């Protein structure tokens, strides 16, 4: 079975076909969050730290760290701040340093800026997941050498120089190209986690069917683990969390092994916990029973984050494996 190993200094998370579904927390991302960007511009990391701790409490096994902030005031004073290549590398280092100081879950370094990826790899302890490489020639030549140098797994996004295709055959071909090019660099398929690109169901009626078929092919033909931005499926629609909660177990059944998502949403996390149990990835239902106690507390008036933190403090429902010390 394909196993993608991600590590912090003290914890190991394995993404695999026979493993519990890996929840990668998405909230440490200033893109589109003006208030968060403004805080980071002032050197205020309080929201980042709170988001990190709450996501882990609610079930995130890995934390995605995105440094795509816009520093509006500094940009007005210094034109260099209009360039992501100037802003993101030092911010990525600061984000990772801050997050590692308060939690020990593995990290996913998320940026389109090579310098930010490099700084993230230098700052991260353990074996982070790199997010991401695409099938674009320039991106392949920039990112794959970093993946090889630091011996880390990488998210491979199924678009190339022609953009994002609505044709699933094209997206599969791009994924295959990335896996083959990675092999040329000595990077094994088990260190490639493919994002087949989930299209919004509101814009494309066959989006769900397409991605389920793609996931099966990626598993059966390429033998790779998969991930996605789970909320893409419901983009633009009302009551999105109900759609997401239905989508995730269906994707898991098709073979998807992880998702970048908001773990603080009760409906989605309940669906994942149930799917793990039904897929026999929750021995004796222990995680489901622990989660049911959290839901009882939520029904009693606690927030999901509060109930999850209380459960974690009591020793129930902890994710990740402790690494053996040398």
Secondary structure in CASP SS format (residue, H / E / C, confidence):
PFRMAT SS
TARGET T0000
AUTHOR 0000-0000-0000
METHOD secondary structure of the structure
MODEL  1
X C 1.00
X C 1.00
X E 1.00
X E 1.00
X E 1.00
X E 1.00
X E 1.00
X C 1.00
X C 1.00
X C 1.00
X E 1.00
X E 1.00
X E 1.00
X E 1.00
X E 1.00
X E 1.00
X C 1.00
X C 1.00
X C 1.00
X C 1.00
X C 1.00
X E 1.00
X E 1.00
X E 1.00
X E 1.00
X E 1.00
X E 1.00
X E 1.00
X E 1.00
X C 1.00
X C 1.00
X C 1.00
X C 1.00
X H 1.00
X H 1.00
X H 1.00
X H 1.00
X H 1.00
X H 1.00
X H 1.00
X H 1.00
X C 1.00
X C 1.00
X C 1.00
X C 1.00
X H 1.00
X H 1.00
X H 1.00
X H 1.00
X H 1.00
X H 1.00
X H 1.00
X H 1.00
X H 1.00
X H 1.00
X H 1.00
X H 1.00
X H 1.00
X C 1.00
X C 1.00
X C 1.00
X E 1.00
X E 1.00
X E 1.00
X E 1.00
X E 1.00
X C 1.00
X C 1.00
X C 1.00
X C 1.00
X C 1.00
X H 1.00
X H 1.00
X H 1.00
X H 1.00
X H 1.00
X H 1.00
X C 1.00
X H 1.00
X H 1.00
X H 1.00
X H 1.00
X C 1.00
X H 1.00
X H 1.00
X H 1.00
X H 1.00
X H 1.00
X H 1.00
X H 1.00
X H 1.00
X H 1.00
X H 1.00
X H 1.00
X H 1.00
X H 1.00
X H 1.00
X H 1.00
X H 1.00
X H 1.00
X H 1.00
X H 1.00
X C 1.00
X C 1.00
X C 1.00
X E 1.00
X E 1.00
X E 1.00
X E 1.00
X E 1.00
X C 1.00
X C 1.00
X C 1.00
X H 1.00
X H 1.00
X H 1.00
X H 1.00
X H 1.00
X H 1.00
X H 1.00
X H 1.00
X H 1.00
X H 1.00
X C 1.00
X C 1.00
X C 1.00
X E 1.00
X C 1.00
X E 1.00
X E 1.00
X E 1.00
X E 1.00
X E 1.00
X E 1.00
X C 1.00
X C 1.00
X H 1.00
X H 1.00
X H 1.00
X H 1.00
X H 1.00
X H 1.00
X H 1.00
X H 1.00
X H 1.00
X H 1.00
X H 1.00
X H 1.00
X H 1.00
X H 1.00
X C 1.00
X C 1.00
X E 1.00
X E 1.00
X E 1.00
X E 1.00
X E 1.00
X C 1.00
X C 1.00
X E 1.00
X C 1.00
X C 1.00
X E 1.00
X C 1.00
X C 1.00
X C 1.00
X C 1.00
X H 1.00
X H 1.00
X H 1.00
X H 1.00
X H 1.00
X H 1.00
X H 1.00
X H 1.00
X H 1.00
X H 1.00
X H 1.00
X H 1.00
X H 1.00
X H 1.00
X H 1.00
X H 1.00
X H 1.00
X C 1.00
X C 1.00
X C 1.00
X C 1.00
X H 1.00
X H 1.00
X H 1.00
X E 1.00
X E 1.00
X E 1.00
X E 1.00
X C 1.00
X C 1.00
X C 1.00
X C 1.00
X C 1.00
X C 1.00
X C 1.00
X C 1.00
X C 1.00
X C 1.00
X C 1.00
X H 1.00
X H 1.00
X H 1.00
X H 1.00
X H 1.00
X H 1.00
X H 1.00
X H 1.00
X H 1.00
X H 1.00
X H 1.00
X H 1.00
X H 1.00
X H 1.00
X H 1.00
X H 1.00
X C 1.00
X C 1.00
X E 1.00
X E 1.00
X E 1.00
X C 1.00
X E 1.00
X H 1.00
X H 1.00
X H 1.00
X H 1.00
X H 1.00
X C 1.00
X C 1.00
X C 1.00
X C 1.00
X C 1.00
X H 1.00
X H 1.00
X H 1.00
X H 1.00
X H 1.00
X H 1.00
X H 1.00
X H 1.00
X H 1.00
X H 1.00
X H 1.00
X H 1.00
X H 1.00
X H 1.00
X H 1.00
X C 1.00
X C 1.00
X C 1.00
X E 1.00
X E 1.00
X E 1.00
X E 1.00
X C 1.00
X C 1.00
X C 1.00
X C 1.00
X H 1.00
X H 1.00
X H 1.00
X H 1.00
X H 1.00
X H 1.00
X H 1.00
X H 1.00
X H 1.00
X H 1.00
X H 1.00
X H 1.00
X H 1.00
X C 1.00
X C 1.00
X C 1.00
X C 1.00
X H 1.00
X H 1.00
X H 1.00
X H 1.00
X H 1.00
X H 1.00
X H 1.00
X H 1.00
X H 1.00
X H 1.00
X H 1.00
X H 1.00
X H 1.00
X H 1.00
X H 1.00
X H 1.00
X H 1.00
X C 1.00
X C 1.00
X C 1.00
X C 1.00
X H 1.00
X H 1.00
X H 1.00
X H 1.00
X H 1.00
X H 1.00
X H 1.00
X H 1.00
X H 1.00
X H 1.00
X C 1.00
X C 1.00
X C 1.00
X C 1.00
X C 1.00
X C 1.00
X C 1.00
X E 1.00
X E 1.00
X C 1.00
X C 1.00
X C 1.00
X C 1.00
END
